[in-house]
Amino acid sequence: MSEQVLSKQTLSEKEAKLAQDLYTAYKTRKPLKEADYTGLADSEDAAYRVQRQLTADKNEAVGGYKVSLTSKQTQDMFESDCPLYGAQVKSHFVKSPHNVMASDVMDPLAEVEMMFTAKEDLSASDSLEDLFHKTTVAPAVEVPDSRFSDWFPSLSKYMVMADAAVGGYVVYGEENDADRLFEKPEDLAKVSCELFHDGKKLKDGQASEVLGNPLNSLQWLVQKLDEQGMPLKAGQRVSSGTFLLPESLTEGDWKATFDKGMGAVLLHVER
């Protein structure tokens, strides 16, 4: 179904209620209970309609997108056989180092990701080689955050979609042209990362966890958006999916380090 068709459809009463309550929770940071919204978004189309209304209600430019469920393990957790995406407002992509105030989030996690930025408009017909030349890459720590209480990993797939793919913030490091930092598209799958909290290593991960190569995630998103009449534009950013299972984002100093010359991301969480 195209975005034009979706935009012409009026949200049902139940979808409109979900969108309004999500926006209220987004503004007040008072969490919702999923049990109160059973059946209010019971299909992909319905969930994305709610997400688009939520995005419109935020009244801020879309800075890009986050892709979720990019590994078999996370897809199984949410009973899905494919990724999903969430639109992210521009102010929620922030440069490392960054301070996260506990009052600005609800129930956040930490995920280590690769972030792409489009140097020009991207097309559904772009090959991985094309995307490799049309983007910059940066190390990133995504901070997923839901408007629902006790959401991970029990929140239903359609509620994740409706809630902008549980989007919070994306903290990113130094940006480099992908084709200058790497020799070929396949090299992006070879990036490794380590995640630390207050100097203690928590875990490590591999870019290959993201659909085999983060470029595959980017390509999936570009094609999905195109199906819905929403091309990915120059300057928009994409957080492509986590290298590792997320950690709860607690107070203190967080650091994610990447090899292959990508660098590090720093964030500090405080009350």
Summary of the structure (lengths in Angstrom):
residues: 271
radius of gyration: 17.5
end to end distance: 43.6
largest distance: 51.7
contacts: 934
relative contact order: 0.21
helix: 35%
strand: 31%
